[in-house]
């Protein structure tokens, strides 16, 4: 995997380069202290290991900015504050993984590898919260659009027949 490291100071950058650079499957394409400079690595990195030193709206803006500078590159938060709402917000704006400060280096490497291989890595502890948040957002969208999901709507006999035929894989022409 091709990795860009972003951390708020040279010491952290150096430590992350040393730890991650020793891995055979990681190619560090750059290591910087300002996320605004990430554009110089466009098309070079698969993943950005972003050491978050900001929280709330500033973090969300930084993730949005990274995704704009490096389209197609996955953002993984490193040392994300252990605040569930903050991590959920980061995921909502485009982060695909995170590593808390209480995780080990092995866990950080596992997260980076999972993101590289599967596109995302979500801590199992957060999965149920994330599913609930998706349901809330979905309801908000429906409410804003004035839509109501009517699961108890009655279908006519013909509608049920068509639904069954679609389920069987028939084409529109065959159904008609």
Secondary structure as UniProt FT lines:
FT   STRAND          2..6
FT   HELIX           10..21
FT   TURN            24..25
FT   STRAND          27..32
FT   HELIX           35..41
FT   TURN            42..44
FT   STRAND          47..51
FT   HELIX           57..69
FT   TURN            70..72
FT   STRAND          74..80
FT   HELIX           84..92
FT   TURN            93..94
FT   STRAND          95..100
FT   TURN            101..102
FT   HELIX           105..118
FT   HELIX           124..145
FT   TURN            151..152
FT   HELIX           157..167
FT   TURN            168..169
FT   HELIX           172..175
//
